[in-house]
Amino acid sequence: MAEPILRPFGANDSISELTGLLHRAYARLAAMGLKFVATWQTDD
């Protein structure tokens, strides 16, 4: 697997795509009842 690249959030980046990524990443924890902000936050 390639090393992740950290960079500032840019004008062409999608907030919706980032929100979806966070929801998918935290889905298992949400299913266990853990309520991290990333499990329920919206694009707003």
C-alpha distance matrix in Angstrom:
0.0 3.8 6.6 8.9 12.1 15.3 18.4 21.8 22.4 24.1 27.0 25.1 22.5 23.4 24.6 24.7 21.1 20.1 22.7 21.3 17.8 19.5 21.7 19.0 17.1 20.5 22.0 22.0 23.6 26.1 27.0 27.9 30.2 28.4 29.2 26.7 27.6 24.2 25.4 28.5 28.5 29.4 28.8 31.9
3.8 0.0 3.8 6.3 9.0 12.5 15.4 18.9 19.8 21.3 24.4 22.6 20.3 21.8 23.2 23.8 20.2 19.1 22.1 21.3 17.7 19.5 22.2 19.9 18.0 21.4 23.4 23.7 25.0 27.3 28.7 29.6 31.6 29.5 29.9 27.1 27.5 24.2 25.8 28.7 28.2 28.9 27.9 30.8
6.6 3.8 0.0 3.8 6.5 9.6 12.9 16.5 17.9 19.8 23.2 22.0 19.6 21.3 22.3 23.4 20.1 18.4 21.4 21.1 17.5 18.6 21.7 20.0 17.6 20.7 23.2 23.6 24.3 26.7 28.5 29.1 30.8 28.3 28.6 25.5 25.8 22.8 24.9 27.7 27.0 28.0 26.9 29.6
8.9 6.3 3.8 0.0 3.8 6.5 9.8 13.2 14.3 16.5 19.9 18.8 16.2 17.8 18.6 20.0 16.9 14.9 17.9 18.0 14.4 15.5 18.8 17.5 15.2 18.2 20.9 21.8 22.3 24.4 26.4 27.3 28.6 26.0 25.9 22.6 22.6 19.6 21.9 24.5 23.5 24.4 23.2 25.8
12.1 9.0 6.5 3.8 0.0 3.8 6.4 10.1 11.7 13.6 17.1 16.3 14.2 16.5 17.6 19.5 16.7 14.6 18.0 18.7 15.5 16.5 20.1 19.4 17.3 20.2 23.0 24.4 24.6 26.3 28.7 29.7 30.7 27.9 27.3 23.8 23.3 20.4 23.1 25.3 23.8 24.3 22.7 25.0
15.3 12.5 9.6 6.5 3.8 0.0 3.8 7.1 9.2 11.7 15.5 15.5 13.2 15.6 16.0 18.5 16.2 13.6 16.8 18.2 15.2 15.6 19.4 19.3 17.1 19.5 22.7 24.2 24.0 25.4 28.2 29.0 29.6 26.6 25.6 22.0 21.1 18.6 21.8 23.7 21.8 22.5 20.8 22.7
18.4 15.4 12.9 9.8 6.4 3.8 0.0 3.8 6.5 8.5 12.3 12.8 11.1 14.0 14.7 17.6 15.9 13.5 16.8 18.6 16.3 16.8 20.5 20.9 19.2 21.4 24.5 26.5 26.1 27.2 30.1 31.2 31.4 28.4 27.0 23.3 21.9 19.6 22.9 24.3 21.8 22.1 19.9 21.4
21.8 18.9 16.5 13.2 10.1 7.1 3.8 0.0 3.8 6.1 9.7 11.2 9.8 12.7 12.9 16.3 15.4 12.9 15.8 18.3 16.6 16.7 20.3 21.4 20.0 21.8 24.9 27.2 26.6 27.1 30.3 31.5 31.3 28.2 26.4 22.7 20.7 18.8 22.3 23.1 20.3 20.2 17.8 18.8
22.4 19.8 17.9 14.3 11.7 9.2 6.5 3.8 0.0 3.8 7.0 8.4 6.5 9.1 9.3 12.8 12.2 10.0 12.9 15.4 14.3 14.7 18.0 19.3 18.5 20.3 23.0 25.7 25.3 25.4 28.5 30.1 29.7 26.9 24.8 21.3 19.0 16.9 20.2 20.6 17.6 17.1 14.3 15.6
24.1 21.3 19.8 16.5 13.6 11.7 8.5 6.1 3.8 0.0 3.8 5.4 5.3 8.6 10.0 13.4 12.9 11.8 14.8 17.0 16.4 17.3 20.3 21.5 21.2 23.2 25.6 28.5 28.4 28.2 31.3 33.1 32.7 30.1 27.9 24.6 22.0 19.9 22.9 23.0 19.9 18.7 15.5 16.6
27.0 24.4 23.2 19.9 17.1 15.5 12.3 9.7 7.0 3.8 0.0 3.8 5.6 8.2 9.8 12.9 13.3 13.0 15.5 17.7 17.8 18.9 21.5 22.9 23.1 25.0 27.0 30.2 30.1 29.6 32.5 34.6 34.0 31.7 29.2 26.1 23.2 21.2 24.0 23.6 20.3 18.5 14.9 15.7
25.1 22.6 22.0 18.8 16.3 15.5 12.8 11.2 8.4 5.4 3.8 0.0 3.8 6.5 9.4 11.8 11.4 12.0 14.8 16.3 16.4 18.2 20.5 21.5 22.0 24.3 26.0 29.1 29.6 29.1 31.7 34.1 33.8 31.7 29.5 26.5 23.9 21.4 23.8 23.6 20.7 18.7 15.1 16.7
22.5 20.3 19.6 16.2 14.2 13.2 11.1 9.8 6.5 5.3 5.6 3.8 0.0 3.8 6.5 9.0 8.2 8.3 11.3 12.9 12.7 14.4 16.9 17.8 18.2 20.5 22.3 25.4 25.8 25.4 28.1 30.3 30.1 28.0 25.9 22.9 20.4 17.8 20.2 20.3 17.5 15.9 12.6 14.7
23.4 21.8 21.3 17.8 16.5 15.6 14.0 12.7 9.1 8.6 8.2 6.5 3.8 0.0 3.8 5.3 5.2 6.3 8.6 9.9 10.7 12.5 14.3 15.5 16.6 18.6 19.9 23.3 23.8 23.0 25.5 28.0 27.7 25.9 23.7 21.1 18.5 15.8 17.8 17.5 14.9 12.8 9.6 12.2
24.6 23.2 22.3 18.6 17.6 16.0 14.7 12.9 9.3 10.0 9.8 9.4 6.5 3.8 0.0 3.8 5.5 5.1 6.0 8.6 9.8 10.5 12.2 14.2 15.2 16.5 18.0 21.4 21.5 20.4 23.2 25.6 24.9 23.0 20.5 18.0 15.1 12.7 14.9 14.2 11.3 9.4 6.2 8.8
24.7 23.8 23.4 20.0 19.5 18.5 17.6 16.3 12.8 13.4 12.9 11.8 9.0 5.3 3.8 0.0 3.8 5.5 5.1 6.2 8.6 9.9 10.5 12.3 14.2 15.4 16.1 19.8 20.3 18.9 21.3 24.1 23.5 22.2 19.8 17.8 15.2 12.5 13.7 12.9 10.7 8.3 5.8 9.3
21.1 20.2 20.1 16.9 16.7 16.2 15.9 15.4 12.2 12.9 13.3 11.4 8.2 5.2 5.5 3.8 0.0 3.8 5.4 5.1 6.2 8.7 9.9 10.6 12.2 14.3 15.1 18.5 19.5 18.7 20.8 23.6 23.6 22.2 20.4 18.1 16.1 12.9 14.1 14.3 12.7 11.1 9.2 12.7
20.1 19.1 18.4 14.9 14.6 13.6 13.5 12.9 10.0 11.8 13.0 12.0 8.3 6.3 5.1 5.5 3.8 0.0 3.8 5.4 5.0 6.3 8.7 9.9 10.5 12.3 14.1 17.3 17.6 17.2 19.8 22.1 21.9 20.0 18.2 15.4 13.4 10.2 12.2 12.9 11.0 10.4 8.7 12.0
22.7 22.1 21.4 17.9 18.0 16.8 16.8 15.8 12.9 14.8 15.5 14.8 11.3 8.6 6.0 5.1 5.4 3.8 0.0 3.8 5.4 5.2 6.2 8.7 9.8 10.7 12.0 15.5 15.6 14.5 17.2 19.6 19.1 17.4 15.3 13.0 10.7 7.7 9.2 9.3 7.5 6.9 6.4 9.8
21.3 21.3 21.1 18.0 18.7 18.2 18.6 18.3 15.4 17.0 17.7 16.3 12.9 9.9 8.6 6.2 5.1 5.4 3.8 0.0 3.8 5.4 5.0 6.2 8.5 10.0 10.3 13.8 14.9 13.8 15.8 18.7 18.7 17.6 16.0 14.3 12.8 9.4 9.6 10.2 9.7 9.2 9.1 12.8
17.8 17.7 17.5 14.4 15.5 15.2 16.3 16.6 14.3 16.4 17.8 16.4 12.7 10.7 9.8 8.6 6.2 5.0 5.4 3.8 0.0 3.8 5.5 5.2 6.1 8.6 9.9 12.9 13.9 13.8 15.9 18.3 18.8 17.3 16.2 14.0 13.1 9.3 10.2 12.0 11.6 11.9 11.7 15.2
19.5 19.5 18.6 15.5 16.5 15.6 16.8 16.7 14.7 17.3 18.9 18.2 14.4 12.5 10.5 9.9 8.7 6.3 5.2 5.4 3.8 0.0 3.8 5.4 5.0 6.1 8.3 11.3 11.4 11.2 14.0 15.9 16.0 14.1 12.8 10.2 9.5 5.7 7.1 9.3 9.0 10.4 11.1 14.0
21.7 22.2 21.7 18.8 20.1 19.4 20.5 20.3 18.0 20.3 21.5 20.5 16.9 14.3 12.2 10.5 9.9 8.7 6.2 5.0 5.5 3.8 0.0 3.8 5.5 5.3 5.8 9.4 9.9 8.8 11.2 13.8 13.8 12.6 11.4 9.9 9.4 6.0 5.2 7.2 8.2 9.6 11.2 14.2
19.0 19.9 20.0 17.5 19.4 19.3 20.9 21.4 19.3 21.5 22.9 21.5 17.8 15.5 14.2 12.3 10.6 9.9 8.7 6.2 5.2 5.4 3.8 0.0 3.8 5.5 5.1 8.1 9.9 9.8 11.1 13.8 14.8 14.0 13.7 12.4 12.7 9.3 8.2 10.7 12.0 13.2 14.3 17.6
17.1 18.0 17.6 15.2 17.3 17.1 19.2 20.0 18.5 21.2 23.1 22.0 18.2 16.6 15.2 14.2 12.2 10.5 9.8 8.5 6.1 5.0 5.5 3.8 0.0 3.8 5.8 7.6 8.6 9.7 11.6 13.3 14.5 12.9 13.0 11.1 12.0 8.6 8.5 11.8 12.8 14.7 15.8 18.8
20.5 21.4 20.7 18.2 20.2 19.5 21.4 21.8 20.3 23.2 25.0 24.3 20.5 18.6 16.5 15.4 14.3 12.3 10.7 10.0 8.6 6.1 5.3 5.5 3.8 0.0 3.8 5.6 5.4 6.2 8.7 10.1 10.9 9.1 9.3 7.8 9.4 6.7 5.7 9.4 11.2 13.8 15.7 18.2
22.0 23.4 23.2 20.9 23.0 22.7 24.5 24.9 23.0 25.6 27.0 26.0 22.3 19.9 18.0 16.1 15.1 14.1 12.0 10.3 9.9 8.3 5.8 5.1 5.8 3.8 0.0 3.8 5.5 5.0 6.1 8.7 9.9 9.6 10.1 10.0 11.5 9.1 6.5 9.6 12.3 14.4 16.6 19.3
22.0 23.7 23.6 21.8 24.4 24.2 26.5 27.2 25.7 28.5 30.2 29.1 25.4 23.3 21.4 19.8 18.5 17.3 15.5 13.8 12.9 11.3 9.4 8.1 7.6 5.6 3.8 0.0 3.8 5.4 5.1 6.5 9.0 8.9 10.9 11.2 13.7 11.7 9.4 12.7 15.5 17.9 20.3 22.9
23.6 25.0 24.3 22.3 24.6 24.0 26.1 26.6 25.3 28.4 30.1 29.6 25.8 23.8 21.5 20.3 19.5 17.6 15.6 14.9 13.9 11.4 9.9 9.9 8.6 5.4 5.5 3.8 0.0 3.8 5.4 5.1 6.6 5.5 7.7 8.1 11.2 10.1 8.1 11.5 14.3 17.3 19.9 22.0
26.1 27.3 26.7 24.4 26.3 25.4 27.2 27.1 25.4 28.2 29.6 29.1 25.4 23.0 20.4 18.9 18.7 17.2 14.5 13.8 13.8 11.2 8.8 9.8 9.7 6.2 5.0 5.4 3.8 0.0 3.8 5.3 5.1 5.0 6.0 7.4 9.8 9.2 6.0 8.6 12.0 14.9 17.9 19.8
27.0 28.7 28.5 26.4 28.7 28.2 30.1 30.3 28.5 31.3 32.5 31.7 28.1 25.5 23.2 21.3 20.8 19.8 17.2 15.8 15.9 14.0 11.2 11.1 11.6 8.7 6.1 5.1 5.4 3.8 0.0 3.8 5.4 7.3 9.2 11.2 13.6 12.8 9.4 11.6 15.2 17.7 20.7 22.8
27.9 29.6 29.1 27.3 29.7 29.0 31.2 31.5 30.1 33.1 34.6 34.1 30.3 28.0 25.6 24.1 23.6 22.1 19.6 18.7 18.3 15.9 13.8 13.8 13.3 10.1 8.7 6.5 5.1 5.3 3.8 0.0 3.8 5.7 8.9 11.1 14.3 14.1 11.2 13.7 17.1 20.1 23.2 25.0
30.2 31.6 30.8 28.6 30.7 29.6 31.4 31.3 29.7 32.7 34.0 33.8 30.1 27.7 24.9 23.5 23.6 21.9 19.1 18.7 18.8 16.0 13.8 14.8 14.5 10.9 9.9 9.0 6.6 5.1 5.4 3.8 0.0 3.8 6.2 9.3 12.3 13.0 10.0 11.7 15.2 18.3 21.7 23.0
28.4 29.5 28.3 26.0 27.9 26.6 28.4 28.2 26.9 30.1 31.7 31.7 28.0 25.9 23.0 22.2 22.2 20.0 17.4 17.6 17.3 14.1 12.6 14.0 12.9 9.1 9.6 8.9 5.5 5.0 7.3 5.7 3.8 0.0 3.8 6.1 9.6 10.5 8.5 10.7 13.6 17.1 20.3 21.5
29.2 29.9 28.6 25.9 27.3 25.6 27.0 26.4 24.8 27.9 29.2 29.5 25.9 23.7 20.5 19.8 20.4 18.2 15.3 16.0 16.2 12.8 11.4 13.7 13.0 9.3 10.1 10.9 7.7 6.0 9.2 8.9 6.2 3.8 0.0 3.8 6.4 8.2 6.4 7.8 10.4 14.0 17.2 18.1
26.7 27.1 25.5 22.6 23.8 22.0 23.3 22.7 21.3 24.6 26.1 26.5 22.9 21.1 18.0 17.8 18.1 15.4 13.0 14.3 14.0 10.2 9.9 12.4 11.1 7.8 10.0 11.2 8.1 7.4 11.2 11.1 9.3 6.1 3.8 0.0 3.8 5.4 5.5 7.5 9.0 12.7 15.4 16.4
27.6 27.5 25.8 22.6 23.3 21.1 21.9 20.7 19.0 22.0 23.2 23.9 20.4 18.5 15.1 15.2 16.1 13.4 10.7 12.8 13.1 9.5 9.4 12.7 12.0 9.4 11.5 13.7 11.2 9.8 13.6 14.3 12.3 9.6 6.4 3.8 0.0 3.8 5.4 5.8 5.7 9.5 12.1 12.7
24.2 24.2 22.8 19.6 20.4 18.6 19.6 18.8 16.9 19.9 21.2 21.4 17.8 15.8 12.7 12.5 12.9 10.2 7.7 9.4 9.3 5.7 6.0 9.3 8.6 6.7 9.1 11.7 10.1 9.2 12.8 14.1 13.0 10.5 8.2 5.4 3.8 0.0 3.8 5.6 5.6 8.7 10.8 12.5
25.4 25.8 24.9 21.9 23.1 21.8 22.9 22.3 20.2 22.9 24.0 23.8 20.2 17.8 14.9 13.7 14.1 12.2 9.2 9.6 10.2 7.1 5.2 8.2 8.5 5.7 6.5 9.4 8.1 6.0 9.4 11.2 10.0 8.5 6.4 5.5 5.4 3.8 0.0 3.8 6.3 9.3 12.1 14.0
28.5 28.7 27.7 24.5 25.3 23.7 24.3 23.1 20.6 23.0 23.6 23.6 20.3 17.5 14.2 12.9 14.3 12.9 9.3 10.2 12.0 9.3 7.2 10.7 11.8 9.4 9.6 12.7 11.5 8.6 11.6 13.7 11.7 10.7 7.8 7.5 5.8 5.6 3.8 0.0 3.8 6.6 10.1 11.4
28.5 28.2 27.0 23.5 23.8 21.8 21.8 20.3 17.6 19.9 20.3 20.7 17.5 14.9 11.3 10.7 12.7 11.0 7.5 9.7 11.6 9.0 8.2 12.0 12.8 11.2 12.3 15.5 14.3 12.0 15.2 17.1 15.2 13.6 10.4 9.0 5.7 5.6 6.3 3.8 0.0 3.8 6.9 7.9
29.4 28.9 28.0 24.4 24.3 22.5 22.1 20.2 17.1 18.7 18.5 18.7 15.9 12.8 9.4 8.3 11.1 10.4 6.9 9.2 11.9 10.4 9.6 13.2 14.7 13.8 14.4 17.9 17.3 14.9 17.7 20.1 18.3 17.1 14.0 12.7 9.5 8.7 9.3 6.6 3.8 0.0 3.8 5.3
28.8 27.9 26.9 23.2 22.7 20.8 19.9 17.8 14.3 15.5 14.9 15.1 12.6 9.6 6.2 5.8 9.2 8.7 6.4 9.1 11.7 11.1 11.2 14.3 15.8 15.7 16.6 20.3 19.9 17.9 20.7 23.2 21.7 20.3 17.2 15.4 12.1 10.8 12.1 10.1 6.9 3.8 0.0 3.8
31.9 30.8 29.6 25.8 25.0 22.7 21.4 18.8 15.6 16.6 15.7 16.7 14.7 12.2 8.8 9.3 12.7 12.0 9.8 12.8 15.2 14.0 14.2 17.6 18.8 18.2 19.3 22.9 22.0 19.8 22.8 25.0 23.0 21.5 18.1 16.4 12.7 12.5 14.0 11.4 7.9 5.3 3.8 0.0
